[in-house]
């Protein structure tokens, strides 16, 4: 599940479940919708992401690239060490601001959440 919301100053994308090849067909439409909001700040909430592969990383990179072209920034919150590793391997970590202060509201047994 991917949900988009917006305030006067920012756009938010909340992701739950897997962010991978199986979801790829939805990525262009979602990227276009988020870009159409034309907000300077994009916040991507990844607290509920169960798995992310390089296809999911490419989606996040497309979101960040669109924000950068508008002069904005993309913040990732709730990212696990695994997800950060995938972004690092893809050479994309510097495209994002990482919110390390955020604590996911559902602090489960998933000790990998940052």
C-alpha positions as CSV (number, residue, x, y, z in Angstrom):
1,X,0.0,0.0,0.0
2,X,1.2,3.5,-0.9
3,X,-0.7,6.5,0.3
4,X,-0.1,10.1,-0.7
5,X,-1.1,13.1,1.4
6,X,-0.2,16.8,1.3
7,X,-0.2,19.9,3.5
8,X,0.4,23.5,2.5
9,X,4.2,23.0,2.6
10,X,4.9,19.3,2.2
11,X,3.9,16.1,0.6
12,X,4.0,12.7,2.3
13,X,4.2,9.2,0.9
14,X,3.4,6.4,3.4
15,X,4.5,3.0,2.3
16,X,3.4,-0.3,3.9
17,X,4.3,-3.8,2.8
18,X,6.8,-4.7,0.1
19,X,8.4,-2.1,-2.0
20,X,9.7,-4.3,-4.8
21,X,9.4,-5.6,-8.4
22,X,5.8,-6.7,-7.8
23,X,4.8,-3.1,-7.2
24,X,6.7,-1.6,-10.1
25,X,3.7,-1.0,-12.3
26,X,2.3,1.5,-9.8
27,X,5.5,3.6,-9.4
28,X,5.2,5.9,-12.5
29,X,1.7,6.9,-11.6
30,X,2.6,7.6,-7.9
31,X,5.7,9.5,-8.9
32,X,3.6,11.7,-11.3
33,X,1.0,12.4,-8.6
34,X,3.6,13.3,-6.0
35,X,5.4,15.6,-8.5
36,X,2.1,17.2,-9.4
37,X,1.7,18.4,-5.8
38,X,4.7,20.6,-6.3
39,X,5.7,20.7,-2.7
40,X,9.3,21.7,-1.7
41,X,9.5,19.0,1.0
42,X,8.7,15.3,0.4
43,X,8.5,13.0,3.4
44,X,8.6,9.3,2.8
45,X,7.4,7.3,5.8
46,X,8.8,3.8,5.6
47,X,7.8,2.5,9.1
48,X,5.6,-0.2,7.7
49,X,7.9,-1.4,4.9
50,X,8.5,-5.1,5.2
51,X,10.9,-5.6,2.3
52,X,12.6,-3.3,-0.3
53,X,14.7,-4.4,-3.3
54,X,16.6,-2.4,-5.9
55,X,13.3,-1.7,-7.8
56,X,11.9,-0.1,-4.7
57,X,15.1,1.9,-4.3
58,X,14.8,3.1,-7.9
59,X,11.2,4.3,-7.1
60,X,12.5,6.3,-4.1
61,X,15.3,7.7,-6.2
62,X,12.7,8.8,-8.8
63,X,10.8,10.6,-6.1
64,X,13.9,12.3,-4.8
65,X,15.1,13.3,-8.2
66,X,11.7,14.9,-9.0
67,X,11.9,16.8,-5.7
68,X,15.4,17.9,-6.4
69,X,14.5,19.2,-9.8
70,X,11.9,21.4,-8.1
71,X,14.5,22.7,-5.7
72,X,13.1,20.6,-2.9
73,X,14.3,17.8,-0.6
74,X,13.2,14.3,0.3
75,X,13.3,13.0,3.8
76,X,13.1,9.3,4.7
77,X,11.8,8.4,8.1
78,X,11.4,5.0,9.7
79,X,14.0,3.4,7.4
80,X,15.6,0.2,8.6
81,X,19.3,-0.7,8.3
82,X,18.4,-3.1,5.5
83,X,16.7,-0.4,3.5
84,X,19.5,2.1,4.0
85,X,21.9,-0.7,2.9
86,X,20.0,-1.2,-0.3
87,X,20.0,2.6,-1.0
88,X,23.7,2.7,-0.2
89,X,24.5,-0.2,-2.6
90,X,22.5,1.7,-5.3
91,X,24.7,4.8,-4.7
92,X,21.6,6.8,-3.7
93,X,21.9,7.5,0.0
94,X,23.1,11.1,-0.7
95,X,19.8,11.9,-2.5
96,X,18.0,11.8,0.8
97,X,17.9,13.4,4.2
98,X,17.5,10.6,6.8
99,X,15.3,11.4,9.8
100,X,17.1,9.5,12.5
101,X,15.1,11.2,15.3
102,X,11.8,9.6,14.1
103,X,10.5,6.7,16.1
104,X,7.8,4.6,14.4
105,X,4.6,4.5,16.5
106,X,4.3,0.7,16.4
107,X,7.6,-0.2,18.0
108,X,7.3,-3.9,17.6
109,X,9.9,-6.6,17.8
110,X,11.5,-5.2,14.7
111,X,14.7,-4.0,16.3
112,X,16.1,-3.0,12.9
113,X,13.9,0.1,12.6
114,X,15.8,3.3,13.1
